[in-house]
C-alpha cells in the first residue's frame, strides 16, 4: 500500500510533499510528482502538506483516480 498523487498535481508541482517525505520516495516527473509505491511507508506527511489536495492513500482512491497508481508504478518501472 502507498499514497498516490492524483490529477490536481498535474502541472502544479509545488513540492511541499518532497520536502516532508522522511524516506525520499517522491520524485518529479514531466507533468507531476510521483510516489514510489515500493518505498512509501504510509506516514501521511505528504498528504497533509499538499496545497492542491492531490494525495490520497491507495485504499481511498476513487475509481477515476486508480490510473494514477498505475502511472506511478510505470514511472518507477514497477508495472
C-alpha positions in Angstrom: 0.0 0.0 0.0 1.1 3.6 -0.6 0.0 7.1 -1.1 -0.8 8.3 -4.6 -0.6 11.7 -6.3 -3.6 12.3 -8.5 -4.9 14.8 -11.1 -4.8 18.1 -9.1 -1.0 17.8 -9.2 -0.8 17.9 -13.0 1.4 20.9 -13.9 1.3 22.1 -10.2 4.5 20.6 -8.8 4.6 22.8 -5.7 7.0 20.4 -4.0 6.0 20.6 -0.3 5.4 16.8 -0.4 9.0 16.2 -1.4 10.4 18.3 1.5 8.5 16.4 4.2 8.9 12.8 3.0 11.1 11.0 5.5 12.1 8.2 3.1 12.6 10.3 -0.1 10.1 8.4 -2.1 8.6 11.3 -4.1 10.2 12.3 -7.4 9.3 14.8 -10.1 8.1 13.6 -13.5 7.4 15.6 -16.6 4.0 16.8 -15.5 3.6 15.9 -11.8 5.3 14.3 -8.8 5.1 10.6 -8.2 5.3 8.5 -5.0 7.2 5.2 -5.3 4.7 2.6 -4.0 7.5 0.3 -3.0 9.3 2.8 -0.8 6.4 4.7 0.7 5.9 4.0 4.4 2.4 5.4 4.5 3.2 8.0 7.1 0.8 10.6 5.5 3.2 13.5 5.9 2.9 14.3 2.2 -0.9 14.3 2.2 -1.2 16.9 5.0 1.0 19.4 3.2 -0.2 19.1 -0.4 -1.5 22.6 -1.4 -3.9 21.1 -4.0 -5.2 18.1 -2.1 -3.9 15.7 -4.7 -2.5 13.0 -2.4 -4.6 10.0 -1.2 -4.0 6.7 0.3 -4.3 3.9 -2.2 -7.3 2.4 -0.3 -9.1 5.7 -0.6 -8.7 6.4 -4.3 -11.8 7.0 -6.3 -12.3 4.8 -9.4 -11.3 7.7 -11.7 -8.1 8.1 -9.7 -6.9 4.5 -10.0 -4.9 5.1 -13.2 -2.6 7.4 -11.2 -1.4 4.4 -9.1 -0.6 2.6 -12.3 1.0 5.7 -13.7 3.3 5.9 -10.6 4.2 2.2 -10.9 5.2 2.6 -14.5 7.1 5.8 -13.7 9.3 3.8 -11.3 9.5 0.8 -13.6 7.3 -1.4 -11.4 4.5 -2.3 -13.8 
